[in-house]
Amino acid sequence: MENFNGLFDLTLVSKNSFEIARLSKYSVLREGRKKVYFNDEFYKFVLINDKPFVGNIRTYTITGEPLIDIAVPVKDKYTGKIWAILKATFSG
């Protein structure tokens, strides 16, 4: 992700909280090591409110980079129901 200025991590999460796909600046993700996001703040917020989520700024402990999460609902074209959540983590 060298050309993704500011993009730290991009994750697609199913409405059932399971990771569908993930692209990350610092780690290689292997099949079978997918995360469950059931208790994550962004996941709960988007499902309950059906609105985008903007998290608080935090620090990545390894590099000291400031990070922020933004998550949006991905909706079914025909029903308008949430199909998944797209979460992006930005660094700066």
C-alpha positions in Angstrom: 0.0 0.0 0.0 2.9 2.3 -0.6 0.9 4.6 -2.9 -2.1 4.9 -0.5 -1.0 8.1 1.2 -2.6 8.3 4.6 -4.5 5.0 4.3 -3.4 2.7 7.0 -6.0 -0.1 6.8 -9.1 -0.9 4.7 -11.5 -3.5 5.9 -14.8 -4.9 4.6 -16.9 -6.4 7.4 -20.1 -8.4 6.9 -23.3 -7.4 8.7 -22.7 -10.5 10.9 -19.4 -9.0 12.1 -17.0 -11.2 10.1 -14.1 -9.8 8.2 -14.7 -10.3 4.4 -11.5 -8.6 3.1 -8.7 -6.5 4.5 -5.8 -4.5 3.0 -3.2 -3.2 5.5 -0.2 -1.0 5.4 2.0 -3.1 7.8 0.7 -6.6 7.8 0.1 -9.5 5.5 -3.2 -11.2 6.2 -3.5 -14.9 5.7 -6.6 -17.0 5.0 -8.1 -18.3 8.2 -6.9 -15.4 10.4 -9.8 -13.1 9.9 -11.1 -11.0 12.7 -14.6 -10.8 14.2 -15.8 -7.2 14.9 -18.9 -7.9 17.0 -17.7 -5.8 20.0 -16.0 -3.0 18.0 -17.4 0.5 18.4 -17.6 1.3 14.7 -19.5 -1.9 14.0 -22.1 -1.3 16.6 -22.6 2.3 15.7 -23.1 1.8 12.0 -25.5 -1.1 12.5 -27.6 0.7 15.1 -27.6 4.1 13.6 -27.4 3.3 9.9 -24.9 6.3 9.6 -21.2 6.8 9.0 -18.9 6.5 12.0 -15.9 8.7 12.8 -13.8 7.5 15.7 -11.5 9.3 18.1 -7.9 10.0 17.2 -5.5 7.4 18.7 -1.9 6.5 18.5 -0.4 3.4 16.8 1.8 2.1 19.6 4.5 0.6 17.2 5.2 3.7 15.1 3.6 6.6 17.1 1.4 7.5 14.1 -1.9 9.2 14.8 -4.8 7.1 13.5 -8.5 7.6 13.0 -11.3 5.2 11.9 -14.1 6.1 9.5 -16.7 3.5 8.7 -19.7 3.6 6.4 -22.6 1.2 5.7 -22.6 -0.7 2.4 -26.2 -1.2 1.4 -28.0 -3.6 -0.9 -28.9 -1.8 -4.1 -32.5 -3.1 -4.2 -33.5 -3.4 -0.5 -31.5 -0.5 1.0 -30.5 -2.8 3.9 -27.0 -2.9 5.2 -25.0 -5.6 3.5 -21.6 -4.9 5.0 -19.5 -2.1 6.6 -16.5 -0.6 5.0 -13.9 0.7 7.6 -10.9 2.8 6.7 -8.2 3.7 9.1 -6.1 6.7 8.2 -2.7 7.8 9.5 -1.2 11.2 9.5 
